[in-house]
Amino acid sequence: MSILHTPFSLKSVTIRNRVGVSPMCMFNAQDGLASDWHLAHYGARAIGGAGLIIVEATAVEARGRITANDLGIWSDAHVEPLARINRFIKAQGTVPGMQIAHAGRKGSISTAQNGGQLAANEPGGWEIIGPSAVAFGGALGQVPREMTIEDIRAVQDAFFAAAKRALAAGVEWLEIHAAHGYLAHSFYSPLGNRRADNYGGVFENRIRFLMETVAGVRAVWPETLPLTVRISATDWADERGGWTLEDSVALAKRLKAAGIDLVDTSTGGGAPDAKIPVAPGYQVPFAERIRREAGIATAAVGLITDAAQAEEILREGRADIVLIGRESLRDPNWPQRAARELGADVKAFAPGQYARAW
């Protein structure tokens, strides 16, 4: 039997298989509002048989966007366009998820994908903030304004409000984005945090922003629904004093105690010059070790492209689910194709309208 195509339950939510669509920015919103593009994009992947779809990084405030075309959830006007998508996703048998996010010092990027950074006084630009006045580097050379305690509280309040709106929009699986050099990651990574107060310095201080944010979101998010966190398990910069896997295991233990149900385990994004050994499944060992040593469920990500590879990850107990990214862009029907390759019942993951295709 294919483990990949068996159900997985977390709290009161059961996904029909262990294939999720990883959050991937589409850069196709105006004023943060979801569009027909998002309905077609996510709808196609629900029709394609995914058990879970985690909607892309959705900014908790306008200043928290990566680009001006990011999705947002900082106002009530954003709720219904997202709810429309989630209703369709759920009608196909897929669990609707969402990642709430703040870009921090990696914000105000030009709308062209992988473009440069725009200054606040340039057309389309805005002020960026971070734990310290330290630029990310490379094409992102702006120095962020160091956040005051009042700024920290305001951003955390924005996360709490975003969680409430996500629930109103029909989200059933909520993820806090704390990876890839964005705001929460830049707080816990020594590479981005040079503060001398209770939010900087030693490990416990650097994780404080994330832990407080988790506590506040957990307080407003239903206990019956999954709450997860995406982290960067390493900065790939040990020689420079960056965040390490050992740090991530320690963080994961605290996240579990704080009510987090799963750690979505990615890596990198905190240093533009990090040497990352990219290869198929290169991030899976991080999910495996966090799962084993912290005793918390994990999602594996990172160049997972074929069915046998995904099946092996689960069969060996290296993660609880796999999240498919770029391969899902190439093939929205990847879960159905994987079912056929692994000898599972494809029609269980295909709508009746498409059953004759299988």
C-alpha positions as CSV (number, residue, x, y, z in Angstrom):
1,M,0.0,0.0,0.0
2,S,1.2,3.5,-0.8
3,I,1.8,5.5,2.4
4,L,1.8,8.7,0.3
5,H,-1.9,8.1,-0.5
6,T,-3.1,7.3,3.0
7,P,-4.9,9.9,5.2
8,F,-3.1,12.0,7.7
9,S,-4.9,13.6,10.7
10,L,-3.8,16.6,12.7
11,K,-6.1,17.8,15.4
12,S,-9.7,17.6,13.9
13,V,-8.4,17.9,10.3
14,T,-7.8,14.9,8.1
15,I,-6.1,15.3,4.7
16,R,-7.0,12.6,2.2
17,N,-3.3,11.9,1.3
18,R,0.1,13.0,2.5
19,V,0.7,15.4,-0.4
20,G,0.5,19.1,0.2
21,V,1.1,22.0,-2.2
22,S,3.8,24.2,-0.7
23,P,3.2,27.9,-0.3
24,M,4.6,29.6,-3.3
25,C,4.2,33.3,-4.1
26,M,2.4,34.1,-7.3
27,F,2.9,37.9,-7.2
28,N,-0.4,38.4,-8.9
29,A,-2.5,40.4,-6.4
30,Q,-3.5,44.1,-6.4
31,D,-3.8,45.8,-3.0
32,G,-3.4,42.3,-1.5
33,L,-6.7,41.1,-3.0
34,A,-6.9,37.5,-4.3
35,S,-7.9,37.4,-8.0
36,D,-9.3,34.9,-10.6
37,W,-5.7,33.9,-11.1
38,H,-5.5,32.6,-7.6
39,L,-8.9,30.8,-7.9
40,A,-7.7,29.1,-11.1
41,H,-4.2,28.3,-9.8
42,Y,-5.2,26.8,-6.5
43,G,-8.4,25.3,-7.9
44,A,-6.4,23.3,-10.5
45,R,-4.2,21.8,-7.8
46,A,-7.2,20.8,-5.7
47,I,-8.8,19.2,-8.7
48,G,-5.4,17.5,-9.2
49,G,-5.7,15.6,-6.0
50,A,-3.6,17.4,-3.4
51,G,-4.6,16.6,0.2
52,L,-3.6,20.0,1.4
53,I,-3.0,23.4,-0.2
54,I,-1.1,26.1,1.7
55,V,-1.9,29.4,0.1
56,E,1.2,31.5,-0.5
57,A,2.8,34.0,2.0
58,T,-0.1,36.3,2.8
59,A,1.0,39.6,4.3
60,V,-0.3,40.6,7.8
61,E,0.3,44.3,7.0
62,A,1.0,46.2,3.8
63,R,4.5,46.9,4.9
64,G,5.0,43.2,5.3
65,R,4.7,42.3,1.7
66,I,7.7,41.1,-0.4
67,T,6.4,42.9,-3.5
68,A,3.5,45.2,-4.2
69,N,1.7,42.2,-5.8
70,D,1.7,39.9,-2.7
71,L,-1.5,38.6,-1.3
72,G,-2.6,40.3,1.9
73,I,-4.9,39.7,4.9
74,W,-4.5,43.0,6.7
75,S,-8.1,44.2,6.2
76,D,-11.5,42.7,6.2
77,A,-11.7,43.4,2.4
78,H,-9.3,40.5,1.8
79,V,-11.5,37.9,3.5
80,E,-14.2,37.2,0.9
81,P,-11.9,36.8,-2.2
82,L,-9.9,34.3,-0.1
83,A,-13.0,32.6,1.1
84,R,-14.2,32.1,-2.5
85,I,-11.0,30.2,-3.2
86,N,-11.2,28.1,0.0
87,R,-14.8,27.1,-0.7
88,F,-13.7,25.8,-4.1
89,I,-10.6,24.0,-2.7
90,K,-12.7,22.3,0.0
91,A,-15.4,21.3,-2.4
92,Q,-12.8,19.2,-4.2
93,G,-11.9,17.3,-1.1
94,T,-8.7,19.3,-0.3
95,V,-8.0,21.0,3.0
96,P,-7.5,24.8,2.6
97,G,-4.5,26.2,4.3
98,M,-2.7,29.5,4.4
99,Q,0.7,30.9,5.4
100,I,0.6,34.3,7.2
101,A,3.8,36.3,6.8
102,H,5.8,39.4,7.2
103,A,8.7,40.1,4.9
104,G,10.6,42.4,7.2
105,R,13.9,43.6,5.7
106,K,13.3,41.5,2.5
107,G,10.3,43.7,1.6
108,S,9.7,46.4,-1.0
109,I,11.0,44.3,-3.9
110,S,10.3,45.4,-7.4
111,T,7.3,43.7,-8.9
112,A,9.4,41.8,-11.4
113,Q,10.2,38.5,-9.8
114,N,13.7,38.4,-8.3
115,G,14.0,42.1,-8.9
116,G,15.9,44.6,-6.8
117,Q,14.8,46.5,-3.8
118,L,12.9,49.8,-3.9
119,A,13.6,52.6,-1.5
120,A,10.7,54.1,0.4
121,N,10.8,57.2,-1.7
122,E,10.8,55.4,-5.0
123,P,7.5,54.7,-6.9
124,G,6.1,51.5,-5.5
125,G,8.5,51.4,-2.5
126,W,7.9,51.5,1.2
127,E,9.8,51.6,4.5
128,I,11.2,48.2,5.6
129,I,11.7,47.1,9.1
130,G,13.7,44.5,10.9
131,P,15.1,43.4,14.3
132,S,18.2,45.5,13.6
133,A,19.5,48.1,11.1
134,V,21.3,45.4,9.1
135,A,20.7,45.1,5.3
136,F,20.1,41.6,3.9
137,G,22.7,42.1,1.3
138,G,23.1,41.4,-2.4
139,A,20.4,43.0,-4.5
140,L,18.5,43.7,-1.3
141,G,20.8,46.5,0.0
142,Q,18.4,48.7,1.9
143,V,19.0,49.1,5.6
144,P,15.8,48.4,7.5
145,R,14.7,50.6,10.4
146,E,15.3,48.8,13.7
147,M,12.0,47.9,15.2
148,T,11.0,49.5,18.5
149,I,9.1,47.6,21.1
150,E,6.0,49.4,19.9
151,D,6.7,48.2,16.3
152,I,7.1,44.6,17.6
153,R,3.7,44.8,19.4
154,A,2.0,46.3,16.3
155,V,3.3,43.5,14.0
156,Q,2.4,40.8,16.5
157,D,-1.1,42.3,16.7
158,A,-1.3,42.2,12.9
159,F,-0.5,38.5,13.0
160,F,-3.2,37.9,15.6
161,A,-5.8,39.8,13.5
162,A,-4.6,38.0,10.4
163,A,-5.3,34.6,12.1
164,K,-8.8,35.7,12.9
165,R,-9.4,36.8,9.3
166,A,-8.0,33.5,8.0
167,L,-10.5,31.6,10.1
168,A,-13.3,33.8,8.7
169,A,-12.1,33.0,5.2
170,G,-12.4,29.3,5.8
171,V,-8.8,28.4,6.4
172,E,-8.5,25.1,8.3
173,W,-4.7,24.8,8.4
174,L,-2.7,27.9,9.4
175,E,1.0,28.3,9.0
176,I,3.2,31.1,10.5
177,H,6.0,32.0,8.1
178,A,9.2,32.0,10.1
179,A,11.7,31.1,7.4
180,H,13.7,32.3,4.4
181,G,15.1,35.4,5.9
182,Y,11.8,37.1,6.5
183,L,10.9,38.9,9.7
184,A,10.6,36.1,12.2
185,H,13.6,34.3,10.9
186,S,15.7,37.5,11.0
187,F,14.8,37.8,14.6
188,Y,16.0,34.3,15.6
189,S,19.0,34.1,13.3
190,P,22.2,35.8,14.6
191,L,22.9,37.0,11.1
192,G,20.0,39.4,11.1
193,N,19.7,40.2,14.8
194,R,22.1,42.5,16.6
195,R,19.8,43.8,19.3
196,A,20.9,44.3,22.9
197,D,17.5,44.1,24.5
198,N,15.2,41.2,25.4
199,Y,14.7,40.4,21.7
200,G,18.4,40.0,20.8
201,G,21.6,38.3,22.0
202,V,21.2,34.9,23.5
203,F,19.0,32.1,22.0
204,E,16.1,32.6,24.3
205,N,15.9,36.3,23.5
206,R,16.2,35.8,19.7
207,I,13.3,33.4,19.6
208,R,11.2,35.6,21.8
209,F,9.5,37.4,18.8
210,L,8.4,34.1,17.3
211,M,7.4,32.5,20.5
212,E,5.2,35.5,21.5
213,T,3.7,35.6,18.1
214,V,2.9,31.9,18.3
215,A,1.3,32.3,21.7
216,G,-0.9,35.1,20.5
217,V,-2.0,33.3,17.4
218,R,-2.6,30.1,19.3
219,A,-4.9,32.1,21.6
220,V,-7.2,33.2,18.8
221,W,-6.9,30.2,16.5
222,P,-9.2,27.3,17.4
223,E,-7.5,24.5,19.4
224,T,-9.2,22.0,17.1
225,L,-7.5,23.2,14.0
226,P,-3.8,22.7,13.1
227,L,-1.3,25.5,13.7
228,T,2.1,25.1,12.1
229,V,5.3,27.0,11.6
230,R,7.7,27.1,8.7
231,I,11.3,27.5,9.8
232,S,14.7,27.6,8.1
233,A,16.4,24.8,9.9
234,T,19.8,26.2,9.1
235,D,21.3,29.4,7.6
236,W,23.9,27.2,5.9
237,A,26.4,29.6,7.5
238,D,27.7,27.8,10.6
239,E,31.2,29.3,10.0
240,R,29.7,32.8,10.4
241,G,27.8,32.0,13.5
242,G,24.4,31.5,11.7
243,W,21.4,29.5,12.8
244,T,22.0,25.8,13.0
245,L,20.1,22.5,13.0
246,E,20.8,22.1,16.7
247,D,19.2,25.5,17.3
248,S,16.2,24.3,15.3
249,V,15.7,21.2,17.3
250,A,15.7,23.3,20.5
251,L,13.2,25.7,18.9
252,A,11.0,22.9,17.8
253,K,10.7,21.6,21.3
254,R,9.6,25.0,22.5
255,L,7.1,25.3,19.6
256,K,5.6,22.0,20.5
257,A,5.2,23.0,24.1
258,A,3.6,26.3,22.9
259,G,0.9,24.4,20.9
260,I,2.4,24.1,17.5
261,D,1.3,20.9,15.8
262,L,3.8,20.6,12.9
263,V,7.1,22.1,11.8
264,D,7.3,22.8,8.0
265,T,11.0,22.3,7.6
266,S,12.8,24.4,5.0
267,T,16.3,25.9,5.1
268,G,18.3,29.0,4.0
269,G,17.2,32.4,2.9
270,G,19.0,34.2,5.6
271,A,22.2,35.0,3.8
272,P,22.5,35.9,0.1
273,D,26.0,34.3,-0.2
274,A,25.2,31.0,1.6
275,K,26.6,27.9,-0.1
276,I,23.6,25.6,-0.3
277,P,24.2,22.0,-1.5
278,V,21.0,21.8,-3.6
279,A,20.1,18.3,-4.6
280,P,16.9,16.2,-4.7
281,G,15.6,15.9,-1.1
282,Y,18.4,18.0,0.3
283,Q,16.3,19.4,3.1
284,V,14.7,16.1,4.2
285,P,17.4,15.3,6.8
286,F,16.4,18.4,8.7
287,A,12.8,17.4,8.9
288,E,13.8,13.9,9.9
289,R,16.0,15.0,12.8
290,I,13.5,17.6,14.1
291,R,10.8,14.9,14.0
292,R,12.9,12.4,15.9
293,E,14.5,14.7,18.5
294,A,11.8,17.2,19.1
295,G,8.9,14.7,18.9
296,I,6.8,16.8,16.7
297,A,5.3,16.1,13.3
298,T,7.1,17.6,10.3
299,A,6.6,18.4,6.6
300,A,9.5,17.6,4.2
301,V,10.2,20.0,1.3
302,G,12.9,20.6,-1.2
303,L,13.2,19.2,-4.7
304,I,10.8,16.3,-4.0
305,T,9.8,15.5,-7.6
306,D,8.9,11.9,-8.0
307,A,6.5,9.5,-6.4
308,A,9.0,6.9,-5.3
309,Q,11.1,9.6,-3.6
310,A,8.1,10.9,-1.7
311,E,7.0,7.4,-0.7
312,E,10.5,6.5,0.6
313,I,10.6,9.7,2.8
314,L,7.3,8.7,4.5
315,R,8.0,5.0,4.6
316,E,11.3,5.6,6.4
317,G,9.6,7.9,8.9
318,R,11.6,10.9,7.9
319,A,8.5,13.2,7.8
320,D,4.8,13.0,8.2
321,I,3.8,14.7,5.0
322,V,5.6,16.0,1.9
323,L,5.0,19.4,0.4
324,I,5.4,19.7,-3.4
325,G,6.6,23.0,-4.8
326,R,8.0,23.5,-8.2
327,E,6.9,20.1,-9.4
328,S,3.3,21.1,-8.5
329,L,3.7,24.1,-10.8
330,R,4.9,21.9,-13.6
331,D,2.1,19.3,-13.0
332,P,-1.0,20.2,-11.1
333,N,-2.1,16.6,-11.2
334,W,1.1,15.3,-9.6
335,P,-0.8,13.5,-6.7
336,Q,-2.9,11.6,-9.3
337,R,0.2,10.6,-11.3
338,A,2.0,9.6,-8.2
339,A,-1.0,7.4,-7.2
340,R,-0.9,5.6,-10.5
341,E,2.9,5.1,-10.2
342,L,2.6,3.7,-6.7
343,G,-0.4,1.5,-7.4
344,A,-2.9,3.5,-5.4
345,D,-6.5,4.1,-6.4
346,V,-6.1,7.2,-8.7
347,K,-9.9,7.7,-8.9
348,A,-10.0,8.3,-5.2
349,F,-8.1,11.5,-5.8
350,A,-9.6,12.6,-9.1
351,P,-13.0,14.3,-9.6
352,G,-15.7,12.4,-11.4
353,Q,-15.4,14.7,-14.4
354,Y,-11.8,13.5,-15.0
355,A,-12.2,9.9,-13.9
356,R,-12.1,8.6,-17.5
357,A,-8.6,10.0,-17.9
358,W,-7.3,7.4,-15.4
